[in-house]
Amino acid sequence: MMSDSTRTQAISAIASLPVSGVSESAPVRIDYYGADVFSTEVMKKYLPKDTAKTLLSTIQDGLPLNADIAADVAHAMKQWALERGATHYTHWFQPMTGSTAEKHDSFLDPKGMEPIMSFSGKNLIVSEPDASSFPSGGLRCTFEARGYTAWDPTSPAFIKRHGNGATLCIPTAYCSYTGDALDKKTPLLRSRQALGNAVKRLMKCFGLPDERVTITLGPEQEYFLIDKNFYLNRPDLVQTGRTLFGAPPAKHQQLEDHYFGSIKPRILNFMNDVEKELWRLGIPAKTRHNEVAPAQFELAPLFEDVNLAIDHNMLVMEILRQQASRHGLVCLLHEKPFVGVNGSGKHNNWSISYGDKNLLDPGTDPQQNAIFLTVLAAIIEAVDKHSDLLRNSVASAGNDHRLGANEAPPAIISIFLGDQLNEVIENIINGESGRGRRNDTLQIGVDTLPVLPRDATDRNRTSPFAFTGNKFEFRAPGSAQSCAGPMMTLNTIVAEAFDSLAEELSSFAPETFLAQLQETLKRRISEHKRIIFNGDNYSEEWVKEAERRGLPNLKNTMTALHTLVNEKNVALFEKYGVFSRRELESRFEIFLEEYHRRIRIEGRLSWEMAATIILPALRNEYKQTVSALSRALDAKRTNGTAALQKLADKLGDALDSVVSDLDTLETALTSCHEDILAAMSRLRTSVDAAETLVNDRSWPLPKYREMLFIY
């Protein structure tokens, strides 16, 4: 482990990093944007005209894929990839591990000694990875290995580059031999289709022609960066992604000086390289900034189709890690890598468009406003009826450390609308005009500053599900998780609410449509308004108020997971073809098993680190202090002996506490997760207290003050 000399060397190495000077920048070139994507433009260039038209009708209009074009597409994709330097291809998919998976095959198909590069239509459409070694929740047995990946043409193929080569990646869905979904993409695509159909049914009630439905997503990715020298000397970060021990530093985030602060040159260089790689992949990275906690940052992209946005976010996380390593840093995506400072989330900004109209954008004409209020009422109903499912969709061992910690949304799901929309809702309930206050302007009081338009809503950073002008921001998802689960859930519950409204509205006569609509909205919003809360979600008063309203408070993952398989939710997912009962039960088993395994890994590692790293350092410190005290007493010294005795007593107490807590944790490791978590917490308290007693030069682990501030 890290001795004082090693820690000093690490700090010296960071301090001696060359500081890049400011030089005149070359003219900006963005012609490489999307250069490594088999985009619409590339398709038109490489494919026969009729083939391109057929493929684009699937991608843009959602028409069934015509398998007859596979050979032409495969040939064009191969030619393009070879020209871009790719020697291999892979079906890139998202199994239930929470990350992506890939198996590389070369294009090489030699005939004797003649090298031929081959890629058939079958190679493009389907592949057969081993299905027995991925989590399946009982859907597959070890001896039942067959599984299939199937090309998803709605997410374009792309090229991943590495040190000395490149690979063509084909986004795919992943299913078992029996057709069960074994991944996160398949249910997402099913939910997108279900919501698209429901939107069309609802818009038909307003007399609108059939248009393309687009569900959009913009995921804001938060992350920490620390120097690799520190990371490699923290077994807890290496194996679990979070620190299991660490006393809080005197300064952390209490001065609020990191948020939106000036970005350090080393971090800016890293961010620039990340963005260049993302832009080559057509990922529209837009915003970068310091976050609240020291060493915490955020990357936010522009909105995209929900399926593509999720694929892109998986690539964002991968590229953040890779580029961090190239800069001598480590990117931490765990929701709570450091206790005592803010954790990291992934705010999911979600919206629905019909044609070129955002359905969550309040309009100026009566029909537009009627549609907006109908959509809003449906979402309120969906979130109220299925808040348990939304909470379930963000449940994880890592997110348990973040949710409700006065830095992130609580475990109680509620909706924030803001004063203006809330007034509109109250007017509807009271049978008054649906109009609210018009947007006005903000006068700042400085003549040289412009007059600013006031938004329809303020920002409530404590709300888990907030309306932010023309979208809803689901803030509960954790930074390490795929957005597929939360978005699949949201799509499905909103599809149900849209269908319910469409069924009722379709019976209205044209001449009384608006009057009946107002009564319908009044009734439905009244029934579900309990989910609306515009106050402080961190407060204890809200916890009590939520209980009074009957809102579920699923405080931890184990409580939230069980809601997935209750009959109400099984019926919902089966109705929309998003999951079968069998698939839902398998996911419940996967999530349950993953949670227990993570807790046991953390518990075992806590014990190992405390027993083999912390305890020896504490024992040596105690031994040296007692020895010094003994020598002082033998020499009949009076000055300092009382202080040495006091320190020896404190170290002895700390030693006893750590040993006792180690015994407790060792026993708990044979018990349930609650006992393990409680024992880990006790041991951490003892170890963190010991850190403040042991000579800094003797402490074996990098400290918070080093990891969070020296980079």
N, C-alpha and C positions, 0 to 999 in steps of 0.2 A: 504494500500500500504506500501511500504518499507520505514519506517522511518530510521533516521540515526542509531538508535540502532539496527534495524533489519538488515540494510546493514552491520554494523560492525559485528553483530553476524554471518552473512553469510560468511563474509571474514574470521572471526576467525575459523568458522567451517571448511572451506577449508584449512586454514593454519594448523589446528590441525589434518588433516587426517594422518593416520599412513603411514610412508614411508617404503615400502617393501624393506627389505635388499636383498643383492645379495647372493644367495645360490647356491650350486652346483646343476646343473640341472640333472634330471633323464635322462636315455637314451631315445632318441627320439623314440616314437612309432607312426606309421601312419597307423596301421592296422585298425583303426576306420574310415579311409577315405571311404566315401560312405556307411557307415554302416546302415544309415537310408534311403537308396534308394533301390527301387525294380528294381535293375539293371539287365543288361544282364546276369551276373553271377548268380544272385538270381533266375532269370527266369529259367535258365537251371537246377538249383538245385531243384526247387519246382514244375516245370511244367512237364507234360509228354513230351517226346522227340518230338513227332510230333507237339504238341501244341506250344512248344517253337519255333520250326522251323517256323511254320506258323506266329506266332506273330513277330518274328525277321525279317521275310521277309517284313512285313508292316513297321516296325521301320527303318530298314536299307536300304531297296530297294524301299520304297514308294508304295508297292503293296496295293490294297484295303484291308481293314480290313475284315476278315472273322468272322462274328458275331457268328458262331457256336462254336467258342473256348471261348466265353465269360464266360461260367459257369466254365470251368477249370481254367481260369485265375483268376476269382473272388475267387474261393476256395483257390488257391495258395496264392493269395495276402492277403486274410484274415488270413490264417495260419501264414504267415510270419509276418503280422502286430501284431497279438496276441502274438507271441513269442517275439516281440520287445516292448510289453507293451501297445499297442494301444487298447483302448476300443471303440473308435468312428471312423467314416470315414466321409469324406466330399468331395464333388465335388468342387475343388478349381478353381475359374475362375476370369477373369479380365474384369469386366463391364466397362462402360464408365465413371466411377467415377475417373479413374486414379490410383486406388489401386486394391487390390484383394478382393474377397468375398468368404465366406464359410458358409455353414449351416451344423452343425454336427448332425449325427444320430449315435446311438449306434449300435453295432453288436448284442445287446441283442434282442432275439426273443423268449421269454419263452413260453413253452407249459405247461400251468397250472403253477405249482410251479417248473417245471424243466427248469433251465436256459440253453438256447441254443444260441450259437453265430452264427448268420447267415449273409451271404453276397452273394447275387445272381448275376448271370450274368447281369440281368436287373439293379440291384443296381450299378454295375460297369459302364455299358455303358451309362445310361441316368438317369437324375434326373430332378425334376421339381420345381425350385425355383420360387417365385413370380416375374413376369416380370414387374409389374405395378409400383414398387417402385424404380426402377433403371432408370437413364436417358435413354430416347429412342428417343428424338427429334420428337415425334409425331408418331413413329412407333406403339406404344401401348398406349391405354387409361387406366385410372385408373381402369375401370371396366373390362379391358381385361388383366387378370392377368397371363395367362398361358405362361410359357417360359421353355426352355429346356437347360440343360447342357449336352454336349456329350463328352465322353472320348476321349482324345487325346493320343493315344498310343505312339506317337513319343517323348513325354516328360514323363519320368518315374515317377511313383507314389513315394511318399516320406512320411516320418513320421515327424510331427512337435511335439516337446516336450514342455511341460509347467511345471509349478511348481510341480504338483502331478499327471501328466498323459501324455498321448500322443494320437495323432490323425493321422489316415491314410489320406493323401491328394492325391486326384486324379486330375491331371491337366485336364481341360475340356475347350471346346469351349461353347459359350453361344448364343442361338438364340431365336427368338420369335416363337409363334405358327404358324406364316405364313412363317417361314424360314428366316427371316431377321436377319443379324448379329447384336447382341446387345453388342458386346465385342470388344476387341482389338486383341485377338488371331485369330479369324476366318479370318479377312482380311489378317493378316500376313501369315497364312498358305496358303491362296489362292495366295498371291503374291510370296511366296516361290515356289509353284508349277509352277506358270507362268514363273518365271525366270529359274527354272530348265529345263522346256521344251524348252525355248528359247536358253539356253546354249547348249543343245543337238543338236538343229537344226544348230546352228552356228558351232559347232565342227564337225558335219557331213560334212560341206563344206570343211574341211581340211582333210577329209578321215579318221578321227579317229573313232574307235569302240565306241559303246554305253557304257558309264561309269556312275557311280553314281555322281550326282551333290550335292555339299555341300556349302551352303552359310554360312559363319562363321562371328561371331561377338565377339568382346571383348570390353565391355563397362567399361570405367574408371569412377568410382563413386567418386565425390567430396562431401564433407560435412563439417559442422562446429560442434564443440562440446563446450557447455558451461555448467557451473555448474547449477544443478537443482534449487539451492537456488535463483539464479538470474532469471532463466526462469520463475519460478512460480510467481515472482513479476513483470513480464512484460506482461500485458494483450495482448499487440500487438503480442508478440511471441507466446503466448498460442493460440490465435484465428486466426492469419493470417500467422504465420511462419516467419514474418519479423518485424524489428523494424520500427514503424511509426514515431518515434521521437528519437533523440540522437545526441548530438553535437560530432563532431569528436575529438578524443583524440589527444594530442600533438604528441604522437608516435603511428603509426599504422603499415603500411608495408613499409614505405619509406626507411628503412635501409636494406631491402631485407634480413633479417637475420632469417626468419622463414622457408623459402623454403628449403627443404631437411636438415633442422637442426636436432639436436639431439632431439629425441622424449621423452617427459616427462614420468616418470615412470607410473603415473596414466593412461596416454593415452595408453602406451604400454600394460599395463595390460588389458585395455579395448580391444585393438586390438587383443591381444592373445586370449581372450575369444570369440571374433567375429569369428576369423579364425577357432578355434576349432569347433564351431557350423556350420560354413560354410562347413568345410571339412567333417563333419559327413553327410552332405547333398550332398556330391559329387560336391560341388562348388569349382572350382580350383582357390581360392584366391591366388594371386602370389605376388603382390607388395603392400607395404604400405609406406607412407611417409608424412611429413609435406608439406602442400601446401603454396602458396604465402602469403595469408592473415594470421594474427595471429588467432589461434584457428581453422584453416582450415586444412583438411587432405584429403588424397585420398586412395582409395582401388581399385586395378586393378586386374582382373582375366586373366587367359589364354583364348585363343579363343575356342569357342564351336559352334555347330550348332546354327543358329540364333534364332530358336524357343526356344531351351533349354536355350540359353544365356539370353534371355529376361525373361523367367520364373525365372531363377536364379537371375537376377538383381532385380526382384520384391522381392525375398526372402532376398537378400542382404540389401535392404532398410529397410525391416521389422526387420531384425536381428540387424542392426545398431541401430535402435531406442530402441529395447528391451534391448540389452546389455548396451547401454548408461544409461538407467534407473537403471539397476542393479548396475552400478558404480556411481550412484549419479550424472550422467551427463544427458544432453539432446542433441540428435542429430538433427541438423537443416538441412533439405534438400532443403529448399527454395533457389531459384536461387540467391537471393540478400537479405540475412537477415540483413546485415549491410551496410549502405551507406558509401562510401569513401574508402572501401577496395574491393578487388576482390570478385566477386560472384562465384557461383559454377556451373559447367557444368557437362556433362556426355559425354565425347568423345566416339563416336561410331566407333570402328575400324572394317572395313567391308572388306570382301574378298570373292572370289569364287574359289572353287576347283572342278576340273574335274578328277574323280578318285583320284589319290594321287598327282596330279599336281595343284599347286596354279596358276591360270590363271593371277594373277597380279605379278607374280615373273618373271622378265626378264630372258630369257634363254641364252644358249650359241650356240645352233644350229639354222639354218635358219628357220625351221618350228616353233620352239618354240618361236622365236622372232617375227615371222609373226603373230602368235596367240596372243602374248602379245600386239603387236601394234594394232591389230584389236580390242581386248577387250578394250584397252585404248581409241581408237578412238570412240568406241561406248559409253563409259562412258562420255567422253567429250561432245558428242552429246546429251546424255540423260540429263546431268546437265544443258546444255545451253538451251535446249528446255523447260525444266520443272523446272527451278530454282525457279519459283513461288511456285510450289508444295513443294519443299524442304523447302523453307522458311515457308510455311504454316504448315509443319509438326512439326515445333519447336515453333509455336506461342502460347504464354500463357501470362497471366498477370504477372506472376513472371519473365519469361524470358525477357519481355520488359525492365525490370530494368537492365538486364545484357548485352544483345546484343548491340554492338556498343559503349560500355562504356570504350574503351581503355584498356580492360582487357580480352575481349572475342571477337569472330569474329563479324564483323558488320552484319547488316541486308541484305547487298548485298552479294548474293551467287556468289562465284568464285572458281576456281580450282588452286591449287598450284602444280606444277610438279617438280620444281627444275631445276637447270642449265643444268644438264646432259640430262634429259628427254626433256627439252625444246629445247635443241640443236637437238635432234633426230626429234622432231616434226617439227622444222624449216627446217631440211634437207628434210623431206618428202614433205613438202609444196613446197620447191624449186626444187623438183625432183632429189635430190641428194641421196647418200647412207643413209639408215636409221640408220647407226651406229653413236653412240655418243662417247664421251670420255670414255675410260675404267676406271674402278675403280682404284684408285691409293692409296698410303698410306700417312699417316700424320707423318712427322718427328717432334718430340716434342723438340728435342735439349737437352735431358737429357739422358746420356748413360745408366743409370740403368732402364729407363722406356722402355716398349716394343714399337715397331713400330705398329701403329694402322691402320687398314684398313679404308679408307675413304668411307662413304656411297654414294650411287648414288644421294641422295638428302640431302640438309640441312633440318632443321626443321623450318617451318614458322609458328610460334605460332599465327599469326594474321589471318591466312587463315581459312575460314569456312569448306573447303573441300580439304584436302591436301593428296597428294600421299606421303607415308612414307616408301617406299622401296618395300613392297610386299602387301600393303593394302592401302585403302583410309581411312582417318580419318575424319569423319564428326563431327566437333567440336561445332556446333551450338546448339544441344539438351541441354535442361536444366537439372539440377541435380535431380529435383523432378519428371520429367516426365517418362513415360514408353518409352522404346526404340521401342515399336511396331509400332507406327505411323511413325517415321522417316525411319525405316527399311522397312516397308511395301511400303512406297513411293519410296524409292531408288530401291527396287527390281522391282517394276512395271515399272518405267521409263527406267531402264536398260533393262528389258525384251523387251520393245518396240524397243529400239535401236538395240539390238541383232537380233530381228526378221527382222528388216528393212535391216540390213547388210546381214543376211542369205539369204533373198529373192534375193538380188542382186548377192551375191557370188555364189549361186546355179546355176546361168545361165552361169558361166564362164567355158570355155573348159579347161581340165586339162593341156594342153600344154601351155596355156597362163595365167594360174591362177594367178601366182605371179605377173606378169606384170600388169594384170588388177586389182589385189588387191592393188598394189601400187597406181595406178591412183584413185581407189575408196577412199583409205585412204587420199590421197592428197586432193581430192575434199571435202570430209566430214569434215576433220579437218579444212580446210580453211574456210568452212562455219560456223564453231562453235568455232574457236580459240579465239573469243572475251571473252569467259568465263575464259580463262587462265590468271592468274595474279600472278606473283612471287614476287611482292613488298610488301610494308607496307599497309595492309588493314585498319589500323587505321587512315591513313593520309587523310586530306581534299582533297589532290590532287587525291586520288583514287576515292573519291565520285564523283568528277567532271569528271574523266576519265571514270568511269562506266556509268555515264549519257551519255557521248559522244558515248560510245559503244552501248548504248541502253539496258543496263542491268537493270532489275527492282530493285528499292530500296523500299522495303515494310517495312517501318520504325517501324510499330507497329502491334499488334495483329489484331486490327480491319481491317486494310488494308490488311493484309495477309489472313485472314479468308475467305474473299469474293472470293479469287481465287479458292477455293475448288470446287465451283459449277459453274464455267464458262464452256461453252460448250466443249472447248478443253479438259479439265480435266475430265469432265463427260464421254466423249467418250473414253478416255484412260482407265479409270477404268472399264467401261462396257465392252470394248473389251477384257480385260483380266480376266473378271469375278471376279475382286477383290471387286468391289462395284456395286450395282445397283444404278440408279439415286435416287431411294427412300432412299437407305441407305446413300448415300452421302448427300442428303438434310437433313436427320435426324442428321447426324454428324455436319453439319454446324449449325443447330439449337442448338444442345447440346453445342458446343464450344462457340457459341455466348452467350447463356444463362449463362454458367459458368463464362465467362469473366465478364459480367455485374454484376452477383451476387458477385463475388470476389471484384470488385471495390466498390460496394455499402457496402459490409461488412467492407472493409477497411475504407471507408469514414465515416460510422457510428461510427466505433470504434475510429477513429481519433477524431471525435467530442466528444465522451464520455470521452476519456482519457484527452483531453485538458480541457474540462469543469469541470470534477469532480476530477481530480488528479493534473494536472499542474496548472490550474487557482487558486485553493485554496492556493497552495504553493507560487505562485507568489504574490498573494494578501497579504498573511501574511508577506512575505518579504518586500513588499512595505510599509505595515502598520507599521512594526517594524522600518524601516528606517525613515519614516516620523515622527514617535513618537520620535526616537532618535534625529532627527534634531530639532523637536519642543522643546525638553527638553534642548538641547544645546543652542538654541536661547533664551529660557526663562532664562537660567543661564548666558546669555550674554557672552558666550564663543566665542572666535574668532578662535582658532585653531580647525581645523577639520570640521567646519560648511560648508565650501565651498565644501569639499569632500563629505560630507553627502548630500548636495544639489545636487551635480552632480550625485551621485548614485541614489538619489530619482527620479531625472529627467529621468535617464535611465530606472529605474524600472517602472516608470509611463508610459513612452513610450512603454515599452515592454508589460505592462498590456493592454494598449489601442490597441496595435497591435494584441495581442492574442484574445481579445474580438471582435475586428472588423473582424478578420479572422474566428472566430467561427461563427459569423453571416453569413459571406459569404458562409462557408461550409454548414451551415444549409439550406440555400437557394439552394445551388448546389445539395444537396441530393435529391431534387425533380426534378432535371434536368438530363441531359445526362452525360455519363461517362467522356467526355472531361472536363466539368465544375467541376465534382467531383475531378478529378485528379489535375486540376489547383488549386482548392481551398485547397486541401490537401497539395500541395506543398507550397503554401503561408503560411498555418498554421504551417507546419513543420519548415519553415525558422524562423518564429517568436518564436516558442517554443524552438528551438535549440539555438537561441540567448539568450532567457531568462535563459536557463540552465547555461550559462556562467556568469550570473549576480547573481543568487540566491545562498545563502550560501550553500556550499556543504553538510553540515549536514542537511539542510532542503529540499534538492532535493528528491522527493519521488520515483524516479525510478532508478534501477541499471544503471550505466553509461557504455559507451563503454569501457573506460579504465579498468573497472572491469570485464565486461563480456568477453572481448577478451584476457585478460592477466592473470586473476586469476582463475586457474582451476587445 
